[in-house]
């Protein structure tokens, strides 16, 4: 079954750091190993939006996607580990996100198609 996930994250509220974070996410700048790790995991689309220093990531997956398998694969991939370490310098801990304080899954509270 395909899924759509929404995650939130806060960046350090510093214009220069935010600009650098955005630069790392431009086509041709994000390491190809990171892009490949998403695709191999069954992520078919990923978009990141920013409002101030708050980030929202929308992920769409195919039937092969497993959050557990993706987490295990990421933990064993030195490229993903290096990317995570690089990105951490731009991120501000989100208390509700638990011990690592990064991306936290958002809960959908409204969907227009559920209403008559």
Order of alpha helices (4+ residues) and beta strands (2+ residues): beta-alpha-alpha-beta-beta-alpha-alpha-beta-beta
